[in-house]
């Protein structure tokens, strides 16, 4: 009888629901959402240049060196496309970037991804979606950030500042990279060339958090170089070493001026879009 009881007890133990053992999430130096604007102001040529710029920047040796300079020597990235109020897509899920191989694979996935949207511009909805991706990240980091690229103002969906402020309250840093449009070639100047310029619009409405900044790409061809500088600036900044917004913006402007000088020196022949800073600056 005792033997039967022991067998029954063993069987019951084996069949009982197993309590999962909690595992500590892998630590990284930064959780970063890359949010790419694919609204209708981005024609196919601009779309492809953005894709190629992101893919190349992540694998750039200077960016990889910045990653290796951190205490954990790795960051985690995810990539999203966004357009209208209900048009956001996770293109590449959370991935550890700890060296050339991982960076190359991530970049290839970006470059190969098809365009999912071609609609209005809802920056507020994009920030909200990016914030949700950070909340579900399977990794941990002391710093969380969202990169928003774009060439125009919010023209659909929820208020940008509302979702920006919600993200900031959660300790998330929001940075921007804007692509300038020559007003002479702008099909919708009120959208791409608002009063004060698109850079000012992003400073006032999109970016936020201690040390947040806007990087400027003079045109789509210089987007990749601007993205490299932007990633280095984000990755290399450590907790407790956040600089003021004015200092970071000054650095961003200096880098942008350097990119413009480099672009002007190398420019040969006309471009379909030239991009100039607004006179208000």
C-alpha positions in Angstrom: 0.0 0.0 0.0 2.8 2.3 0.9 4.5 1.6 -2.4 1.3 2.4 -4.3 1.0 5.7 -2.4 4.6 6.7 -3.2 4.1 5.9 -6.9 0.9 8.0 -6.9 2.7 10.9 -5.2 5.5 10.8 -7.7 3.1 10.8 -10.6 1.2 13.7 -9.1 4.4 15.7 -8.7 5.4 15.1 -12.3 1.9 16.1 -13.6 1.7 19.2 -11.5 2.0 22.6 -13.3 5.6 23.6 -13.2 6.4 27.1 -11.9 8.7 28.8 -14.4 12.1 29.9 -13.1 12.4 33.6 -13.5 15.5 34.5 -15.5 17.2 37.9 -15.3 16.9 39.8 -18.6 20.2 40.2 -20.5 21.8 43.6 -19.7 22.7 46.0 -22.5 24.0 49.6 -22.5 21.1 51.0 -24.5 17.6 50.0 -25.7 17.0 52.0 -28.9 14.0 52.1 -31.2 14.8 53.3 -34.7 11.5 54.8 -36.2 11.6 55.6 -39.9 9.1 57.9 -41.6 7.6 56.2 -44.6 4.8 58.7 -45.2 3.8 59.9 -48.7 6.3 62.8 -48.7 9.0 60.1 -49.0 9.0 59.0 -52.6 10.6 55.7 -53.5 14.1 57.2 -54.1 14.0 58.9 -50.7 12.7 55.7 -49.1 15.5 53.6 -50.4 18.2 56.2 -49.4 16.8 56.1 -45.9 16.8 52.3 -45.8 20.4 52.2 -47.1 21.5 54.9 -44.7 20.2 53.1 -41.6 21.6 49.8 -42.7 25.1 51.2 -43.4 25.2 53.3 -40.3 24.6 50.4 -37.9 27.5 48.5 -39.4 29.8 51.5 -39.5 33.1 50.8 -37.7 32.9 54.0 -35.7 29.4 53.0 -34.4 30.7 49.5 -33.5 33.6 51.1 -31.6 31.1 53.2 -29.7 29.2 50.1 -28.8 32.3 48.4 -27.6 33.2 51.3 -25.4 30.2 50.7 -23.1 30.4 48.6 -19.9 28.3 45.8 -21.4 29.8 46.3 -24.9 26.4 45.7 -26.6 23.1 47.5 -27.3 19.7 46.3 -28.3 17.8 47.7 -31.3 14.4 47.3 -33.0 13.3 49.0 -36.2 9.8 50.3 -37.0 8.2 52.0 -40.0 5.5 54.5 -39.4 3.1 56.7 -41.4 -0.5 57.5 -40.6 -2.4 57.2 -37.2 -2.9 53.5 -37.5 0.1 52.7 -39.6 3.0 51.5 -37.6 4.9 48.2 -38.2 7.7 46.4 -36.4 10.1 45.7 -39.2 13.0 44.1 -37.2 12.3 42.9 -33.6 14.6 43.4 -30.7 18.2 42.3 -31.5 21.5 42.4 -29.6 24.2 44.3 -31.5 27.6 43.3 -30.1 29.8 43.2 -33.2 30.0 43.3 -37.0 28.1 40.1 -37.6 25.0 41.1 -35.6 25.1 44.6 -37.1 25.4 43.3 -40.6 22.4 40.9 -40.2 20.3 43.7 -38.7 21.2 46.1 -41.5 20.4 43.5 -44.1 16.9 43.0 -42.6 16.3 46.7 -42.8 17.6 47.0 -46.4 15.5 44.1 -47.6 12.2 45.1 -45.9 9.4 46.1 -48.2 7.6 49.4 -47.7 4.4 48.9 -45.8 2.8 52.4 -45.9 2.5 55.5 -48.0 0.2 57.8 -46.2 -0.1 60.8 -43.8 2.4 61.7 -41.1 1.5 60.9 -37.5 4.5 61.4 -35.4 2.5 61.2 -32.1 1.2 57.7 -33.0 4.8 56.7 -34.0 6.2 57.7 -30.6 3.3 55.9 -28.8 4.1 52.7 -30.8 7.8 53.0 -30.2 7.2 53.4 -26.4 5.2 50.2 -26.5 8.1 48.4 -28.1 10.4 49.5 -25.3 7.9 48.2 -22.7 8.0 44.8 -24.3 11.7 44.6 -24.8 13.2 41.3 -23.6 16.5 43.0 -22.6 17.3 45.6 -20.0 19.3 48.8 -20.0 19.8 51.9 -17.9 19.0 54.0 -20.9 16.1 53.9 -23.3 15.7 56.0 -26.4 13.6 56.5 -29.5 15.1 57.8 -32.8 12.5 59.5 -35.0 13.4 60.4 -38.6 11.3 62.5 -40.8 11.0 65.5 -43.2 7.6 67.0 -42.2 5.3 68.1 -39.4 2.6 66.0 -37.8 -0.5 66.3 -40.0 -2.7 63.4 -38.8 -3.6 61.6 -35.6 -2.9 62.4 -32.0 -1.1 65.3 -30.5 2.7 64.9 -30.7 3.6 66.6 -27.5 1.1 64.5 -25.5 2.8 61.2 -26.4 6.3 62.8 -26.3 5.6 63.9 -22.7 4.3 60.5 -21.7 7.5 58.9 -23.0 9.7 61.4 -21.2 7.8 60.7 -18.0 8.9 57.0 -18.3 12.5 58.0 -18.6 12.7 57.6 -22.4 14.9 59.9 -24.4 13.5 61.0 -27.8 15.9 62.3 -30.5 15.3 63.3 -34.0 16.9 63.3 -37.4 15.3 65.6 -39.9 15.8 65.7 -43.6 15.7 69.2 -45.1 13.7 69.9 -48.3 14.5 72.8 -50.6 11.3 74.8 -50.6 11.6 75.3 -54.3 11.1 71.6 -54.8 8.6 71.1 -51.9 5.2 69.8 -53.1 3.7 70.8 -49.7 5.8 73.6 -48.2 3.6 73.9 -45.1 4.4 70.3 -44.2 8.1 70.1 -45.0 9.0 73.8 -44.5 7.0 75.1 -41.5 7.7 78.5 -40.0 11.2 78.4 -38.4 12.1 75.2 -40.3 11.5 71.5 -39.7 14.5 71.4 -37.3 12.9 73.9 -35.0 9.6 72.0 -35.3 11.3 68.8 -34.1 13.0 70.7 -31.3 9.8 72.2 -30.1 7.4 69.3 -30.6 9.2 65.9 -31.0 12.4 65.5 -29.0 12.6 65.4 -25.3 14.5 64.3 -22.2 17.8 65.3 -20.8 20.4 65.6 -23.5 17.9 65.2 -26.4 18.9 66.6 -29.7 18.0 67.0 -33.4 20.5 66.0 -36.1 20.1 67.5 -39.6 20.6 65.8 -42.9 21.0 68.4 -45.6 19.4 66.0 -48.1 18.6 62.3 -48.4 22.1 61.5 -49.8 23.7 62.8 -46.6 21.3 60.9 -44.4 23.6 57.9 -43.8 26.5 60.2 -42.6 24.2 62.1 -40.3 22.8 58.8 -38.9 26.4 57.6 -38.1 27.1 60.7 -36.1 23.7 60.5 -34.4 24.2 56.8 -33.3 27.7 57.6 -31.9 26.4 60.5 -29.9 23.6 58.4 -28.4 25.6 55.3 -27.7 28.6 57.0 -26.2 26.6 59.1 -23.7 26.6 57.3 -20.4 24.1 57.5 -17.5 25.2 60.3 -15.2 27.0 62.0 -18.1 23.9 63.4 -19.9 24.7 66.9 -21.2 22.2 69.7 -21.4 19.8 70.0 -24.3 21.6 73.2 -25.4 25.0 71.5 -25.4 23.8 68.5 -27.3 22.0 70.6 -29.8 25.1 72.7 -30.3 27.1 69.5 -31.0 24.4 68.4 -33.4 24.5 71.7 -35.3 28.3 71.5 -35.5 28.2 68.0 -36.9 25.5 69.1 -39.3 27.6 72.0 -40.5 30.5 69.6 -41.0 28.3 67.3 -43.1 27.1 70.2 -45.2 30.7 71.3 -45.9 31.6 67.8 -46.8 28.6 67.5 -49.0 29.3 70.8 -50.8 32.9 69.8 -51.4 31.9 66.5 -53.0 28.8 67.6 -54.8 29.2 67.2 -58.5 26.2 68.1 -60.7 22.6 68.9 -59.8 20.7 66.9 -57.2 16.9 66.5 -57.3 16.8 67.9 -53.8 19.5 70.2 -52.4 18.3 71.1 -48.9 19.3 74.3 -47.2 18.9 75.6 -43.7 16.1 78.1 -43.2 17.1 81.7 -42.9 15.5 81.9 -39.5 18.5 80.1 -38.0 
